Amino acid sequence: MKKLVSLLLALMMCASLAACGGDETPEPTDNGGGTGVVTDEALKPLAEAYNKLAPLYNEAYENAEANGWMEDEQTAAEIQALGATLGPIGTSLTGESDALEGADIEGMTATLEGLLPTVEELVERVSVPYEG
């Protein structure tokens, strides 16, 4: 009896999910302000900021590894946080994810632009051997 009730509840849940689905496609928005599907034009400033920052991050990571800076907890945490920030954005910009739909593109762009001086300083810091 319990199995039958569980099966009926599962079927009702599946039916309700199917009933809630729609075939309407949201209209693209060009504002990048956090609503709707984001257009390529709205993503352009974010892509430019990402393309400035990503090579610097890669350089910082490679230098930190080569020069022993990953032993420094603060530097390792900074590099990991940058990777956690840039990774999903890069994945979304290449079209492998729809995570940017409804996101605050302008805010994300400002954040990446604000990180640029910090990452440049990080590259400079890790370009010499770590002396713990």
VOGU-3710 file (C-alpha; in Angstrom, 3 decimals, decimal comma):
1> mkklvsllla> 0,000/0,000/0,000  2,814/2,405/0,898  4,514/1,671/-2,418  1,325/2,437/-4,305  0,839/5,745/-2,478  4,484/6,667/-3,096  4,146/5,822/-6,772  0,961/7,887/-7,090  2,594/10,863/-5,359  5,618/10,608/-7,637
11> lmmcaslaac> 3,405/10,480/-10,727  1,386/13,484/-9,536  4,604/15,406/-8,949  5,856/14,569/-12,449  2,540/15,600/-13,936  2,590/18,908/-12,084  6,118/19,624/-13,311  5,118/18,867/-16,885  2,061/21,081/-16,559  4,172/23,999/-15,322
21> ggdetpeptd> 6,548/23,804/-18,250  6,023/26,260/-21,023  7,299/26,752/-24,511  7,616/30,518/-24,205  11,103/31,836/-24,822  11,965/34,951/-22,836  12,647/38,010/-24,930  16,315/39,003/-24,979  17,150/42,128/-23,049  19,960/44,463/-23,874
31> ngggtgvvtd> 20,290/46,119/-20,493  22,520/43,585/-18,735  20,886/44,747/-15,532  19,912/41,355/-14,186  16,690/40,369/-15,915  15,891/38,092/-18,818  18,131/36,572/-21,450  21,312/38,539/-22,000  22,297/39,542/-25,529  25,776/39,310/-27,001
41> ealkplaeay> 25,972/43,097/-27,031  25,303/43,237/-23,278  27,994/40,595/-22,693  30,662/42,445/-24,686  31,972/44,616/-21,770  32,047/41,570/-19,482  33,953/39,555/-22,089  36,451/42,392/-22,530  37,035/42,663/-18,773  37,389/38,872/-18,541
51> nklaplynea> 39,849/38,815/-21,449  42,035/41,382/-19,694  41,957/39,569/-16,363  42,186/35,895/-17,347  45,719/36,008/-18,843  46,968/37,870/-15,771  45,364/35,269/-13,526  47,010/32,487/-15,534  50,379/34,241/-15,250  49,926/34,710/-11,507
61> yenaeangwm> 48,962/31,063/-11,051  51,895/29,757/-13,088  54,387/32,052/-11,331  52,999/31,179/-7,903  53,412/27,484/-8,648  56,899/27,896/-10,105  58,177/30,214/-7,370  56,729/28,405/-4,348  54,093/31,015/-3,494  51,376/28,388/-3,116
71> edeqtaaeiq> 52,943/27,639/0,275  51,828/31,095/1,411  48,264/30,644/2,678  47,115/34,155/1,778  48,483/33,991/-1,753  47,036/30,509/-2,289  43,636/31,724/-1,029  43,747/34,758/-3,333  44,557/32,598/-6,339  41,834/30,094/-5,470
81> algatlgpig> 39,259/32,875/-5,004  40,191/34,408/-8,341  39,903/31,036/-10,027  36,509/30,454/-8,427  35,376/33,846/-9,722  36,810/33,653/-13,228  36,094/29,991/-13,967  32,287/30,149/-14,063  32,333/33,462/-15,926  34,660/32,048/-18,586
91> tsltgesdal> 32,512/28,935/-18,905  29,380/31,047/-19,282  30,973/33,375/-21,825  31,954/30,441/-24,023  28,324/29,343/-24,098  28,829/26,190/-22,067  26,434/27,411/-19,394  23,388/29,623/-19,161  24,435/30,893/-15,733  24,534/34,498/-16,950
101> egadiegmta> 20,829/34,593/-17,751  19,282/37,022/-15,322  22,673/37,958/-13,865  23,815/41,499/-13,118  26,215/41,782/-16,046  27,112/45,393/-15,300  27,933/44,542/-11,694  30,039/41,552/-12,743  31,895/43,712/-15,269  32,606/46,363/-12,617
111> tlegllptve> 33,867/43,670/-10,247  36,269/42,245/-12,830  37,501/45,715/-13,739  38,007/46,467/-10,037  40,072/43,279/-9,641  42,529/44,269/-12,370  44,944/46,290/-10,137  44,842/43,561/-7,481  45,722/40,839/-9,973  48,486/42,986/-11,475
121> elvervsvpy> 49,962/43,367/-7,970  49,619/39,635/-7,424  51,497/38,901/-10,659  54,297/41,193/-9,539  54,436/39,661/-6,045  54,640/36,042/-7,215  57,174/36,720/-9,988  60,019/36,301/-7,482  60,836/33,218/-5,388  58,886/32,823/-2,144
131> eg> 61,029/33,235/0,939  58,467/32,084/3,518
//
